[in-house]
Amino acid sequence: MGLKVCKFGGTSMANAENFGKVKDIILSNPERKFVVVSAPGKRDKTDIKITDMLYKCYDDVVKKGSCHDTFKLIRDRFTGIVKDLNLDMDIEAVLDETEKAIDSEVSSPDFAASRGEYLSARIMANYLGFEFVDAAELIRFDSRGNLNAIYTDDKIKAKLEDKEYVVIPGFYGKNSAGKIKTFSRGGSDITGSIIAKGVGAELYENWTDVSGFSVCDPRIIPDAKIIDSLTYTELRELSYMGASVLHAEAIFPLISTKMPINIRNTFRPQDKGTMIVPTGCGTSADKVITGIAGKKNFSVIYIEKSLMNNEVGFVRKVLSVIEHHGICVEHLPSGIDTLSVVVSSEELKDGVLTDIVNEIRETVAPDYVHVLENVALIATVGHGMARRSGTAARIFKALADANINIKLIDQGSSEQNIIIGVANTDYEKCIDCIYTEFFRK
């Protein structure tokens, strides 16, 4: 197919045995020339991720002036991997240098957090016989902490143009002041996308511990089908509502290139996984919906006022109250005389909700204000919904037959998703009903 960039997640890097699986995958195809790795994840359910330990290292430095005690656990983890792989590598010297650097960097936790990927990539490069290139030499953030995409592309082209086989740490780059800056958690997915774009790859492979995107959460539906393909837009909708196989921002570097992303399973490399394709390329014509995803714990501020539609600036005034408290609005379904403002309940702590309701009353003088709490949102997503009549009717009938009360309905203007609100207690049952209606019949 052509040049591939491969990113391997934390589970794939958890121990020496998994390093071996990664090596087999990479060397099985000479087109896999650029490898991005995460920090080692959990080896089992009781384990601690390396990144979490590194954040603890930073806290130790701030509070006690040294990360020595916590870093010993990290040291043992990495020296164990090197020993088990039988590598000719002075990992102790690298770890000594890393511990000293963490102790001296107290301005931000980003440097400490980034060292898991850095150490993981150093070891993987040695193991594969590839060249190590630090992400700090490639990825640049601007003074506001945003990715400087143009400068980053230039740096990647300049640094990697003449290199053939390279390992790069994920998750971080360098800011305009020359300091290490990380993406949000899971940001190694974004690093992989950036590198794939910069080197002009034909495919970005994202290797993890599942065989692709499930139609819905397998913790709720253990036998949930794997999605063969979905579009960038469908991915955004599902990721926003909680599907966490790929970082929601990982598609942005690739939109202009229309590069596909293949989600693969390190532990089942024979599985084809899920192919994520540019919006407009289309997926299966027979597929009505692509996936179901959701989240719990939302609050709905329901506002009613006669002739609301004739009052200029009504919605703006309501939203200005929400903005004043620094709260993000998730959804905004409305009627001719009604408006529902959906926000995450987590943001409404310490009496903020009471203040917001009182300020809304003072600002727009509504006839009625009511707050509905403990609401779960479930999104049914798919390009096929726009082509098929009756999709919403099927959803609503399935829920009615299961005696689930719908508290909120919101449909995107693209007709690619239908979002419904139900009680938190009906969340799992609701997903099961929708899955049964479209995938078990």
LUMLUM-54304 format. One record per atom (N, C-alpha, C): z, y, x; residue in three letters. Coordinates in steps of 0.2 Angstrom, whole numbers, plus 5000, padded with zeros to 4 digits. Each point is the difference from the previous one (the first is absolute). Last residue first. Example, Ala and Ser with C-alpha at 12.3 -4.5 7.8 and 13.67 -1.06 7.14 Angstrom:
503549895064SER;500150065004SER;500350054996SER;500049725002ALA;500050064996ALA;500050065004ALA;
//
This chain:
507549604841LYS;499749984994LYS;499349985002LYS;501650095016ARG;500249934998ARG;499649984994ARG;499850225010PHE;499949955005PHE;500149934998PHE;500350214986PHE;499350015004PHE;499949945005PHE;502050014985GLU;499550024996GLU;499350005004GLU;502049955012THR;499849954995THR;499450024996THR;501050175013TYR;499749955004TYR;499749944996TYR;501350164989ILE;499350035002ILE;499749955004ILE;502249944995CYS;499650004994CYS;499350035001CYS;501650005018ASP;499849934998ASP;499550004994ASP;501050215006ILE;499549985005ILE;499749924998ILE;501850084987CYS;499450044999CYS;499449985004CYS;502249925004LYS;499749974994LYS;499350034998LYS;501450095017GLU;499749945002GLU;499649964995GLU;501150214994TYR;499550015006TYR;499749935001TYR;501850074984ASP;499449974998ASP;499550005005ASP;502150115003THR;500249934998THR;499449964998THR;499850245004ASN;500149965006ASN;500149924999ASN;498750144981ALA;500750005003ALA;500049965006ALA;497750114996VAL;500449954996VAL;500750015003VAL;497350125001GLY;500850005002GLY;500349964995GLY;497350015010ILE;500550004995ILE;500750005002ILE;497350055008ILE;500749995002ILE;500450014994ILE;497349945009ILE;500450024994ILE;500749995002ILE;497550045013ASN;500749975000ASN;500350024993ASN;497750065007GLN;500149945004GLN;500849975000GLN;498850204990GLU;500049944996GLU;500049945004GLU;500150245006SER;499549965003SER;499949944996SER;501750164995SER;499450024998SER;499449965003SER;502549894995GLY;499650055005GLY;499350024998GLY;502249934984GLN;499449975003GLN;499750055005GLN;502549944987ASP;499650055004ASP;499449965003ASP;502449974982ILE;499349985002ILE;499650065003ILE;502749904992LEU;499650065003LEU;499349965001LEU;501849884990LYS;500350075000LYS;499550055002LYS;500049734989ILE;499750055005ILE;500250074999ILE;501149744995ASN;499850074997ASN;499850045006ASN;499949734995ILE;500250055005ILE;499850074997ILE;499749764991ASN;500650044997ASN;500250055006ASN;498149845000ALA;500649985004ALA;500650054998ALA;497950034990ASP;500249934999ASP;500649985003ASP;499250215005ALA;500250004993ALA;500249934998ALA;498950045021LEU;500750025000LEU;500350004993LEU;497849945002ALA;500449955004ALA;500750025000ALA;498450154990LYS;500249944996LYS;500449955003LYS;499350195013PHE;500550024995PHE;500149944995PHE;498349975016ILE;500750015003ILE;500550014995ILE;497849984993ARG;500349945002ARG;500750015003ARG;498850194994ALA;500249964994ALA;500349945002ALA;499050135017ALA;500650034998ALA;500349964994ALA;497849945006THR;500549985005THR;500750034999THR;497850034987GLY;500649954998GLY;500549985005GLY;497450065007SER;500450034994SER;500649954999SER;498750045024ARG;500149954995ARG;500450044994ARG;499350105021ARG;499449974997ARG;500149964994ARG;501750115013ALA;499650054997ALA;499449974997ALA;501649865011MET;500250034994MET;499650054997MET;499649895021GLY;499749974995GLY;500350034993GLY;500850065022HIS;499450044998HIS;499749974994HIS;502749995005GLY;499449965001GLY;499450044998GLY;502949974997VAL;499550045004VAL;499449965000VAL;502650044988THR;499449955000THR;499450045003THR;502850065002ALA;499350025000ALA;499549935000ALA;502750084993ILE;499649955002ILE;499350024999ILE;502750105001LEU;499350014999LEU;499649945003LEU;502750054990ALA;499549975005ALA;499350024998ALA;502650114994VAL;499349994998VAL;499649965006VAL;502450124996ASN;499949925001ASN;499349984998ASN;500750224988GLU;500149985007GLU;499949925000GLU;499450244985LEU;500049935000LEU;500149975007LEU;500450254986VAL;499949965006VAL;500149934999VAL;499450244985HIS;500349935000HIS;499949975007HIS;499750254984VAL;499949975006VAL;500549935000VAL;498750204982TYR;500449945001TYR;499949985007TYR;499150204992ASP;500449984994ASP;500449945001ASP;499550185020PRO;499749954996PRO;500449984994PRO;499950195019ALA;500250004994ALA;499749944995ALA;499750075024VAL;499550004996VAL;500249994992VAL;501550045020THR;499450035002THR;499450004994THR;502349914998GLU;500050085001GLU;499350025001GLU;500349774998ARG;500250034994ARG;500050085001ARG;499749875019ILE;499450004996ILE;500150034993ILE;501849995015GLU;499550055002GLU;499449994996GLU;501749844996ASN;500250074998ASN;499550055002ASN;499649785007VAL;499950014993VAL;500250074997VAL;500349955023ILE;499350004999ILE;499950014992ILE;502249965008ASP;499850075002ASP;499350014998ASP;500949794997THR;500350054996THR;499750075001THR;499449835015LEU;499749994994LEU;500350054995LEU;501049995021VAL;499450035000VAL;499650004994VAL;502249905008GLY;499950054995GLY;499450044999GLY;500549825017ASP;500450055000ASP;499950064995ASP;497949855004LYS;500749985001LYS;500450075000LYS;497549914997LEU;500450044995LEU;500749995001LEU;498249895012GLU;500050075002GLU;500450044995GLU;499649774997GLU;500350015006GLU;500150075002GLU;498749924981SER;500750014999SER;500450025006SER;497450064997SER;500449955002SER;500850014999SER;498150104984VAL;500250015006VAL;500549945002VAL;498250124980VAL;500349935002VAL;500250025008VAL;499550144976VAL;500050015007VAL;500449945003VAL;498750074976SER;500449965003SER;500050015007SER;499350144976LEU;499949995007LEU;500649955003LEU;498850104974THR;500549975004THR;499749995008THR;498850094980ASP;500650035000ASP;500549975004ASP;497849925000ILE;499950064998ILE;500650055000ILE;500249805017GLY;499650004993GLY;499950074998GLY;500549855025SER;500150054995SER;499649994994SER;500949905027PRO;499749984993PRO;500150064995PRO;500449975026LEU;500050054996LEU;499749994993LEU;501149885026HIS;499550004994HIS;500250064995HIS;501249995021GLU;499649945001GLU;499450004995GLU;501450205013VAL;499849984993VAL;499649945001VAL;501950105017CYS;499349994999CYS;499949974993CYS;501950185011ILE;499949934997ILE;499349994999ILE;501550205007GLY;499749965005GLY;499849934998GLY;500950204987HIS;500549955002HIS;499749955006HIS;498650164990HIS;500650045002HIS;500549965003HIS;498149914988GLU;499950025007GLU;500650035003GLU;500149954977ILE;500049945004ILE;499950025008ILE;499750174985VAL;500749995000VAL;500149935004VAL;497850074997SER;500350055005SER;500849985000SER;498649904984LEU;500049975007LEU;500350045005LEU;499950084978VAL;500449945000VAL;500049975007VAL;498650184996LYS;500750025000LYS;500549945000LYS;497749974998ARG;500150025007ARG;500850025000ARG;499149934979VAL;500149945005VAL;500250035007VAL;499550164983PHE;500649964999PHE;500149955005PHE;498350184998GLY;500449995006GLY;500649964998GLY;498850114980VAL;499850005006VAL;500549995006VAL;499949924974GLU;500450045004GLU;499749995007GLU;499249884981ASN;499850075000ASN;500450045004ASN;500449774998ASN;499350005002ASN;499850085000ASN;502149934990MET;500050005008MET;499350015003MET;500949994976LEU;499550045002LEU;500050015008LEU;502249894992SER;499450024995SER;499550055004SER;501649835013LYS;500050074998LYS;499450014996LYS;501549805016GLU;499650014994GLU;500150084998GLU;500549815022ILE;500050074998ILE;499650004994ILE;501249815017TYR;499650014995TYR;500150074997TYR;500449865024ILE;500250064996ILE;499550014995ILE;500749775014VAL;499550044997VAL;500350064996VAL;500549825022SER;500350044995SER;499450044997SER;500249755016PHE;499750074998PHE;500450034995PHE;500149765011ASN;500550065001ASN;499650075000ASN;498649775007LYS;500650024995LYS;500350065002LYS;497449905004LYS;500650015003LYS;500550024994LYS;497449865005GLY;500450054996GLY;500750015004GLY;497349874997ALA;500550025004ALA;500550054996ALA;497649834999ILE;500550024996ILE;500650025005ILE;497149965001GLY;500749985002GLY;500450044996GLY;497649984996THR;500149985007THR;500749985002THR;498449994976ILE;500550045003ILE;500149975007ILE;498249934988VAL;500250064996VAL;500550045003VAL;498049835010LYS;500750025000LYS;500150064996LYS;497849905005ASP;500449964995ASP;500750024999ASP;498550095017ALA;499850034993ALA;500449964994ALA;500850045027SER;499749954995SER;499950034993SER;500150185017THR;500349945001THR;499749954995THR;499250265013GLY;500149954994GLY;500449935002GLY;499350225012CYS;499749945002CYS;500049954994CYS;501250214998GLY;499250014999GLY;499649935002GLY;502350075012THR;499950014993THR;499250014999THR;500749855021PRO;500050074998PRO;499950014992PRO;501349785009VAL;499350035001VAL;500050074998VAL;501649785008ILE;500150064997ILE;499350045002ILE;500849734998MET;499650055003MET;500050064996MET;501749775005THR;499750054995THR;499650055004THR;500449745007GLY;500450064999GLY;499750044995GLY;499449775011LYS;499650065000LYS;500450074999LYS;501049765011ASP;499950044994ASP;499650065000ASP;500749865019GLN;499449974996GLN;499950044994GLN;501950045014PRO;499450045002PRO;499349974997PRO;502750004997ARG;499549964996ARG;499350035002ARG;501950095009PHE;500349944999PHE;499549954996PHE;499650245003THR;500149975007THR;500249935000THR;498650144981ASN;500749965001ASN;500049975007ASN;498550234989ARG;500049935002ARG;500749975001ARG;498350214989ILE;500749985001ILE;500049935001ILE;498150195004ASN;500149934998ASN;500849995002ASN;498250224995ILE;500649985003ILE;500149934998ILE;497750185003PRO;500549954996PRO;500649985004PRO;498550245002MET;500249945003MET;500449954996MET;499050234998LYS;499949954995LYS;500149935003LYS;500250245009THR;499649945003THR;499849954995THR;501450184994SER;499450035002SER;499549955003SER;502349944994ILE;499650024994ILE;499350025002ILE;501949935014LEU;499449965000LEU;499550024994LEU;502350095006PRO;499550015006PRO;499449974999PRO;501649974982PHE;499750075001PHE;499650015006PHE;501349804992ILE;499250004998ILE;499850075002ILE;502349945003ALA;499649975005ALA;499250004998ALA;502150074988GLU;499650055003GLU;499549975005GLU;501649874987ALA;499650034995ALA;499550055004ALA;500949775011HIS;500350074999HIS;499550044996HIS;500149744996LEU;499750055005LEU;500350074999LEU;500949824988VAL;499749965005VAL;499750045006VAL;501350054978SER;500250025007SER;499749965005SER;500150094972ALA;499749955004ALA;500050025008ALA;500850154982GLY;500549955003GLY;499749945004GLY;499050204988MET;500449974995MET;500449955003MET;498450115013TYR;500450064998TYR;500649974995TYR;498249865008SER;500550015005SER;500550054998SER;498249954986LEU;500549945000LEU;500550025005LEU;498350154998GLU;500450004993GLU;500549955001GLU;498550025018ARG;500450064999ARG;500549994994ARG;498349845003LEU;500549995005LEU;500550064999LEU;498150014988GLU;500449964997GLU;500649985005GLU;498350145008THR;500450034994THR;500549964997THR;498649915017TYR;500450055003TYR;500550034994TYR;499049774994THR;499750065003THR;500650045002THR;499849724999LEU;500250064996LEU;499750065003LEU;499949715000SER;499850065003SER;500350054995SER;500849784998ASP;499449995005ASP;499850065003ASP;502549944990ILE;499450044999ILE;499549995005ILE;501949824992ILE;499850045005ILE;499450044998ILE;501949894983LYS;499349995004LYS;500050055005LYS;502349904990ALA;499650064999ALA;499349995005ALA;502249874995ASP;499349975001ASP;499550054999ASP;502350064999PRO;499949965006PRO;499349975001PRO;501150214987ILE;499549954998ILE;499949965006ILE;501650165003ILE;500049994993ILE;499649954997ILE;500050055023ARG;500749984999ARG;500150004992ARG;497950065009PRO;500149925000PRO;500849994999PRO;498550224992ASP;500649985004ASP;500149925000ASP;497650064993CYS;500650044998CYS;500549975005CYS;497849955004VAL;499950044994VAL;500650044998VAL;499849945025SER;500049964994SER;499950054994SER;499150025027PHE;500350034994PHE;500149954994PHE;499849895025GLY;499750064996GLY;500450034995GLY;500849815013SER;499249995000SER;499750054996SER;502450035014VAL;499749984994VAL;499349995000VAL;501450095018ASP;500249934998ASP;499949984993ASP;498450165017THR;500750004998THR;500249934998THR;497850175011TRP;500449935000TRP;500750014998TRP;497650144998ASN;500750015000ASN;500349934999ASN;497550105009GLU;500449954997GLU;500750015001GLU;497650144999TYR;500750015001TYR;500349944997TYR;497350055007LEU;500549974996LEU;500750025003LEU;498050085010GLU;499749984994GLU;500549974995GLU;500450195021ALA;500049934998ALA;499649994993ALA;500550205016GLY;499449994996GLY;499949924998GLY;501850145012VAL;499649965004VAL;499349974996VAL;501750144989GLY;499850045007GLY;499649965004GLY;500849914979LYS;499550064999LYS;499850025007LYS;501749845000ALA;499349974998ALA;499550054999ALA;502250075006ILE;499649975005ILE;499449974998ILE;501450094983ILE;499750055005ILE;499649985006ILE;501149844985SER;499450044997SER;499750055004SER;502049895007GLY;499449965000GLY;499450034997GLY;502050114999THR;499850005007THR;499349965000THR;501250004980ILE;499650065001ILE;499750005007ILE;501549834995ASP;499449994996ASP;499550065001ASP;502250015009SER;499549965004SER;499449984997SER;501950104989GLY;499550055002GLY;499549965005GLY;502249944988GLY;499349974998GLY;499450035003GLY;502050164997ARG;500149935001ARG;499449964997ARG;499450255007SER;500549974996SER;500149935001SER;499150125020PHE;499850014993PHE;500649974996PHE;500450125024THR;499849944997THR;499750014993THR;500350135026LYS;500150014993LYS;499749934996LYS;500850115027ILE;499849944995ILE;500150024993ILE;499550205017LYS;500549954999LYS;499749954995LYS;498950215008GLY;500049945005GLY;500649954999GLY;499350204987ALA;500550015005ALA;500049955005ALA;498749984981SER;499750055003SER;500450035006SER;500349744992ASN;499950064997ASN;499850065004ASN;499649725000LYS;500350055004LYS;499950074996LYS;500149734991GLY;499650045004GLY;500450055004GLY;500349754984TYR;500250065003TYR;499450035004TYR;500049784987PHE;500650044997PHE;500150075003PHE;498949775013GLY;499950044994GLY;500650054999GLY;498849905024PRO;500649994995PRO;499850054994PRO;498249865015ILE;500350074999ILE;500649994995ILE;498149855017VAL;500550004996VAL;500450074999VAL;497349905008VAL;500650045001VAL;500549994995VAL;497449945012TYR;500649974996TYR;500650035002TYR;498050115007GLU;499749954996GLU;500649964996GLU;499450265010LYS;500449955001LYS;499849944995LYS;499150235003ASP;499849955005ASP;500449945001ASP;500450184983GLU;499349995001GLU;499849945004GLU;502350104995LEU;499849934999LEU;499249985000LEU;501150235004LYS;500449955003LYS;499849935000LYS;498850184989ALA;500150025007ALA;500349945004ALA;499950004976LYS;499449995003LYS;500050005008LYS;501950054988ILE;499949934999ILE;499349995004ILE;500750224997LYS;500449975005LYS;499849925001LYS;499050134983ASP;499750025006ASP;500449965006ASP;500849984978ASP;499349975001ASP;499850015007ASP;501950124994THR;500149935001THR;499449965001THR;499850234994TYR;500349995007TYR;500149935002TYR;499550044977ILE;499450025005ILE;500249995007ILE;501749974983ALA;499549955000ALA;499450015005ALA;502650064998ASN;499450045002ASN;499449955001ASN;502449984984LEU;499549975005LEU;499450055002LEU;502450104993ASN;499549964997ASN;499549975005ASN;502050155003GLY;500249934999GLY;499449954997GLY;500150245006ARG;500349994994ARG;500249934999ARG;498850085019SER;500650035000SER;500449994994SER;498249815005ASP;500050085001ASP;500750025000ASP;499249765009PHE;500250034994PHE;500050085002PHE;498749765011ARG;500350075001ARG;500250034993ARG;499249765016ILE;500150034993ILE;500450065001ILE;499449875019LEU;499450004996LEU;500150044993LEU;501649955019GLU;499450035003GLU;499450014996GLU;502049904993ALA;500250075001ALA;499450035004ALA;500149774995ALA;499750044995ALA;500250075001ALA;499549835020ASP;500650024996ASP;499750054995ASP;498949785012VAL;499950075000VAL;500550034995VAL;499449765016PHE;500550044995PHE;499850075000PHE;498449775005GLU;500350065003GLU;500550034994GLU;499649735002PHE;499750064998PHE;500350065003PHE;500649765001GLY;499650025005GLY;499650064998GLY;501749884987LEU;499349994998LEU;499650015007LEU;502350045001TYR;499949934997TYR;499349984999TYR;500750225006ASN;500149965006ASN;499849924998ASN;500050164983ALA;499550025004ALA;500049955006ALA;501850004985MET;499449964997MET;499450025005MET;502050105005ILE;500149935001ILE;499349964997ILE;500250244997ARG;500049985008ARG;500049935001ARG;500250074978ALA;499450015002ALA;499949995008ALA;502150004989SER;499749954998SER;499250005002SER;501550185005LEU;500249935004LEU;499649944998LEU;499650214988TYR;499850015007TYR;500249935004TYR;500750024978GLU;499349995000GLU;499750005007GLU;502350054997GLY;499849934998GLY;499349985000GLY;500850225004ARG;500149965006ARG;499949934998ARG;500150204985SER;499449985002SER;500049955006SER;502050104991ALA;499649964995ALA;499449975002ALA;501150165013ALA;500449945000ALA;499649954996ALA;499250225000PHE;499949975006PHE;500349935000PHE;500450144981ASP;499349975001ASP;499949965006ASP;502050134992PRO;500049935000PRO;499349975001PRO;500850255010SER;499749964994SER;500149935001SER;501050155016SER;499750054995SER;499749974994SER;501049895020VAL;500450014994VAL;499850054995VAL;499549855024GLU;499650034995GLU;500450004993GLU;500749895021SER;499950075002SER;499650044995SER;500649764998ASP;500650045001ASP;499950075001ASP;498149864999ILE;500350014993ILE;500750045001ILE;498949945020ALA;499650054996ALA;500350014993ALA;500949835013LYS;500150065003LYS;499750064997LYS;499549784993GLU;500650024998GLU;500250065003GLU;497949925007THR;500150024993THR;500750024997THR;499649925022GLU;499750065000GLU;500150024992GLU;500749795005ASP;500450055003ASP;499850074999ASP;498649824993LEU;500550014995LEU;500650055003LEU;498249935014VAL;499750044994VAL;500550024995VAL;500649865018ALA;499850075003ALA;499850044994ALA;500349774995GLU;500650045001GLU;499950075002GLU;498249854998ILE;500250034994ILE;500750045001ILE;498049905015ASP;500750025002ASP;500250044994ASP;498249795002MET;500150074998MET;500750025001MET;498549784998ASP;500150035006ASP;500150084999ASP;500449804981LEU;499650055003LEU;500250035007LEU;500649824981ASN;499949985007ASN;499650065003ASN;500949984977LEU;499350005001LEU;499849985008LEU;502350024993ASP;499749944996ASP;499250005001ASP;501250185010LYS;500249945003LYS;499649944996LYS;499850214991VAL;499650005006VAL;500249935004VAL;501150054980ILE;499349994999ILE;499649995006ILE;502350055002GLY;499949944997GLY;499349984999GLY;500650225006THR;500149955006THR;499949934998THR;500150164983PHE;499450015004PHE;500049955006PHE;502050014986ARG;499449984996ARG;499350005004ARG;502150085010ASP;500049934999ASP;499449974996ASP;500350245002ARG;499849975006ARG;500049925000ARG;500850124981ILE;499250015001ILE;499849965006ILE;502350014997LEU;499749954995LEU;499250015000LEU;501350155013LYS;500049935003LYS;499749954995LYS;500250234994PHE;499449985004PHE;500049935003PHE;501950094989THR;499549984995THR;499449985004THR;501750085013ASP;500349944996ASP;499449984996ASP;499650205013HIS;500149945004HIS;500149944995HIS;499650254997CYS;499849954995CYS;500149935003CYS;501250265003SER;499649945004SER;499849954994SER;501250214996GLY;499750025006GLY;499649945003GLY;501350024978LYS;500349985006LYS;499750015007LYS;499150084978LYS;500749994999LYS;500449995006LYS;497650015000VAL;500350064997VAL;500750005000VAL;498949815007VAL;500050055005VAL;500350064997VAL;499949824985ASP;500549995005ASP;499950065006ASP;498450004983ASP;500650024997ASP;500649995005ASP;497949925006TYR;500050075000TYR;500650024998TYR;499749774999CYS;500150035007CYS;500050075000CYS;499549904980LYS;500750005001LYS;500250025007LYS;497849984994TYR;500350064996TYR;500750005002TYR;498949815008LEU;499950065004LEU;500250074997LEU;500249794988MET;500550005006MET;499850065004MET;498649964983ASP;500650024997ASP;500550005005ASP;497949935006THR;500050074999THR;500650024997THR;499749775004ILE;500150045006ILE;500050074999ILE;500849834981LYS;499450025003LYS;500250045006LYS;501549804991ILE;500050084999ILE;499350025004ILE;501049754987ASP;499850045006ASP;500050084999ASP;500349814984THR;500650035002THR;499950045006THR;498249884989LYS;500350054996LYS;500650035002LYS;498349925019ASP;500249964993ASP;500450064996ASP;498950075019ARG;499849935001ARG;500249954994ARG;499350285001LYS;500549954999LYS;499749935002LYS;498750195011GLY;500350004994GLY;500649945000GLY;498650155021PRO;500249934997PRO;500450014993PRO;498350195006ALA;500649985003ALA;500249934997ALA;497450064999SER;500650034998SER;500649985004SER;497250035007VAL;500649954998VAL;500650044997VAL;497149995005VAL;500550054999VAL;500649954998VAL;497549975013VAL;500649974997VAL;500550054999VAL;497249965006PHE;500550055000PHE;500649984996PHE;498149865003LYS;500050035007LYS;500650065000LYS;498749794986ARG;500750034999ARG;500250035007ARG;498049884998GLU;499950064997GLU;500650044998GLU;499849775009PRO;499950055005PRO;499950074997PRO;501449784990ASN;499450054999ASN;499950055005ASN;501849845001SER;499549964996SER;499350044998SER;502050095011LEU;499649975005LEU;499449964996LEU;501850104987ILE;499650055004ILE;499449975004ILE;501649864989ILE;499550044995ILE;499650055004ILE;501649885012ASP;499549964998ASP;499550034995ASP;501950125007LYS;499649995005LYS;499449964998LYS;501850024985VAL;499650075001VAL;499449995005VAL;501649834998LYS;499550004994LYS;499650065001LYS;501749995015GLY;499549955002GLY;499549994994GLY;501950144997PHE;499550035005PHE;499449955002PHE;501849924987ASN;499550044996ASN;499550045005ASN;501749875009GLU;499649964997GLU;499550044996GLU;501750115011ALA;499549985004ALA;499549954997ALA;501250184984ASN;500249965006ASN;499449975004ASN;499850174982ALA;500749995000ALA;500349965006ALA;497750104991MET;500350015007MET;500749985001MET;498849984979SER;499549975005SER;500350015007SER;501150114983THR;500149934999THR;499649965005THR;499750244998GLY;500649985003GLY;500249925000GLY;497450084998GLY;500650024998GLY;500649975003GLY;497350055008PHE;500549954999PHE;500750034998PHE;497250075002LYS;500750025000LYS;500449944998LYS;497350055010CYS;500549954997CYS;500750045000CYS;497250065001VAL;500650025002VAL;500549964996VAL;497349955007LYS;500650004996LYS;500650035003LYS;497049995002LEU;500750015003LEU;500550004995LEU;498049864992GLY;500050065005GLY;500750015002GLY;499049814987MET;500050064996MET;500050065004MET;
//
